[in-house]
Amino acid sequence: MHNRIPNIMIMIVLRVIVFQPLYCVASTDEKPQYRQPSLTQLNKAEQLFIWLFSQQSLKKAHISAKELGYHWQENKNSIHLKDNGKIGWGDYRFSKHKTSGIVIMAPHRYHDKYTGVITKTLFNKHNLTSIALNSISRYSNNQQQSSADLAHLANSLHTAYARAFVTQFPEGKLIQLHGFNAHKRRTITAKMADAILSNGTAWSSKHLLTLQTCLSKPGWQSVRFPQQVSELGGSKNSIGGVLRYMGHSGFIHIELNASIREKLVNNKILTTTFAHCILGLAL
């Protein structure tokens, strides 16, 4: 009887090793840290996002999401992918019905206060196709360096999302929402701005001009990079780089000061006006 106990224990250990899944979800007690996805995982994620943007092959999408470590939440209106392991690959929501071709990214929602709340409100209340948010702080791996920054990493699930977006919405608009501290700006123009708009290049697209005109209606001081302000232009943004490399002109980078972000959270009328300006880019 005593000789059998070690054998049973060995069998249990072997079963754990053999049947352990290839993808390991981080322990809930473990501090969130960014994990660089492999090329295989990036390709799988891009295909997953294509299925979700097009609302096709959702059974395959569900399986693929689970393999990537995502928690799948679904209701009659949308599908939500939640970073279950907190490894920094981002959270995503896809509408089942809204086909405006307008998507919003908030890659710094823990650092740029209220950007995540604003983005989720716009998705829930207005005609957005999808949103993408970061799922851990960009400083999670190193408090001195933004090593988990989804707006600047060359290969992340946000770049996979951007590539999928380009293939599904050649005339769509991908808006990246950020926040800035006016007291930290170098120039008077930036310090006084409510919003700084850019497309990551030295030239203003017609979409950028349309957005600037619309945002002037609620009395905002909106300025364009680099013609009117020399700061916060997103010229090194990896998502803008992906779109430009793929020949897509729909990248728009929006920086909002703290006062405007707080107003958007507390003022439904202003939020509706902001949504109207963004959705006007679909025309």
N, C-alpha and C positions, 0 to 999 in steps of 0.2 A: 504493500500500500504506500509506504513512504517513498519507494523508488519511482512511483508513477507521478508524483507531484512535480518534480523538475521537468519531466517530459511534457506534461500538460502546460506548464508555464512556457516552455520553449515553443509549443504549438501556437499558443496565444500570441506571443511576440512575433512569430513568423506571419501569422494572419494579419497583424497590424501593419507589418512592413510590406507585405505583398499587396494588400488591398488599400493602402494609403493612396489618396488621390494625388495626381500630379500637381494640382494647384493647391496650395496651403493657404487658408484664410488666417490672417493674423489674429492672435488671441485678443480678446477684449481688454485684457490687462496690459497688453503690450502697447508701448507708445507708438502712435502712427508715424510711419516713415515712408518716404517715397521709394518705390521699387521700379527700376527701369524695365519696361516691358520688352520682351524679345521681339525679333522681326516676325516670328510666327504669330505671336499674340497681337502685334500691331495689324497684321494682315487680317487676322480673324476679327478684330475689332472694327476694321474698316468695312468688311462685309456685313457685320452685324448692324452697323449704322446705316448702310445702304438699305438693308431690309426694313429697318425701322423708319427711315425717311420715306420710303415708298409704301410702307405698310403692307409688305408682301413677305411670304415665307415666315410668318410669325412663329410657327412651331420650331423651325430651325433657329430663329433668332433667340427664342427662349432658351433652347439648349446651349447655344453659343454663349449667351450671356452668363449662364450658370457656370460654364467651363472657364470663363474669364474671372469668376469669383464675384459676380454681381447678384444682388437680390432684386428680383423682378417683381414690381408692383404694377397692377393693371386695374383700370376701371373702364367704364363705358366711353370715357373721353380721351384717356391718355395712357401711356406706358412710361413707367419711371424705372430707370436703372440706378440702383444705389450701391455705392462702393462698400460692400459688406465687410471687406477685410481692412478698410481704411489704409490702403496702400498708395493713395494719391492719384488714382487714375481718373477721378472725376465722377460727378453725378450727372445724369442726363434724363430729360423728359421729352417725349415725342407725342404730338397731338395725333389722334386717330382721324380727325376731320378737317383740320385747318391747313390750307395749302397756300398760304400767302408767300411762302418761300423766304420768310423773314425768320432768322434765328438769332438768338442773343447768347453770348458767352460772358460769364462773370468769373474770370480765372483767379481773382484775388478777393473772394468774398469775405474771408476772415480778417483781412488786412484793410481792405477798402470798405469801410463800414456802410452797411445797408445795400450794397450792390447786389448781394444775393437775394435779399428780401424784395428789392425792386424788380429783379429779373423774374422771380417766381410769381410775383403779383401780375406782371405783364403777361406771363404765360397763362395764368389761371383766368384772367379777366378779359384778355384781348386775343386777337387773331394771330398768334405766333405759331409757327410750325414746330419749333423745338427750342430748348435751351440747354446749355452745358455749363456746369459749375465745377470749381475745384472742390475736392472732398477732404483735403487736409491743408494746413497752412503751407505757403510756399517756403517758409523757413523751418519746416519740420525736421529736416536732416541737419541743418546747421543754422544757428541763430544769426550768424554773421553773413551768410550767403543764401540767396534765394534759389537753393538747389532743387526745389520742388515746384518751380515756377512754370506753370503750364502755358504762360504767354511767351515764354522764351526757350523752352526745351525744344530741340530740333526734332525729336521723335517721341511723341507721347500719344495718349489716346485722344487728346484734343486735336493733334495734327491729323490723326486718323479720321476723326469726326469731320474736320475741315475738308479733307480729300473726298470723303463720302458726300458731303454737302455739294461740292463742286460738280460731281457727276450727276447728282439728282436735281440741282437747281442752277443751271447755267446762267440764269438771269436773276438769281436770288441775291439777298443781302445778308451778310454775316456781320453782325454788330458786336463789338467787344466793349463791355462796359467797365469802366474803372473809376476810381475816386482819387482826388488829390487834395493836399493840404496847402491852402493859399499862402500860409505863413512860410512855407518852405520853398516857394518859387523864387527864381532869381530876378525876373523882370516884372515891372509894374503891370504890364498887360496880362500876364499870367495870374498875378495876385488879384486882379480885379475881375477875372473871368468867372462866369458861372459854368461854362462848358468850353472845353477845347476839343475841336473836331479835326480829324485827319483820316487819310487812307493809307498812311505809312509811306507816302512818296512826297516828292517836291511839287506835285501837281494836284489841283483840286478837281475831282470828278463832279459831274452835274448832280450826282446824288448827294454829295457833300454840300454843295451850294443850296440844294433844295432843303436839306435838313437844317442848315444854318438859318435860312429864311423862316422856316416854320418855327424854330425855337426862339425866334425874336418876338413872336406874337405874345407869349406870356411875360415878355419883358426881360428875358434872359440876355446876359451879355455873352454871346457865343462868338468864339474866334477860331480861325482856321490856321493850322500848321501847314507850311512854314510861312505863308504869306503875311499873317497877322500876329503870330506868336512863334517864338523859337524853341519852345519847350513842350515836352510830352506829346511828341508826334507819332510814337509807335513805329518808328522807322526800322527798329531791330526786332519787331514782333514776329515770332515764328509763324503764327497763324496767317498774318498778312503776307508773309513770305511764301507760304504754301499756295495761297490763292493766286498771287502774282506769277509764281512759277508755272501754275497750271493754266494761266491765261484768263483768270477770272478777275473781274474788276469790282466785285461786290463787297470788299472789305471796308468796314467803317469803324474807326477807333474813337470812342467817346470817353472823355475825362470829365467828371462832374465834381464840383467843389462840395465840401461837407454840408454847407447850408442847403444847397439844392437837393442833395440826397436825403436829408432829413425831411424837407418839405414834401418830397415825392412819397415818402413813407406815410406821412400824416395827412396829406391833402389829396383826396380822391379825384377832384376836378383837375388838379395839376397833373396827376398821374395819367388821367385820360387824355389830356392835351399832349403829354410826352408820347404816349402810345400812338396817338393820331399822327404825330410827326414821323415816328418810326415806320408805321404801317403805310404812310404815304410814299415811302421809298419803293413799295411794291408796284406802284402804278407805272 
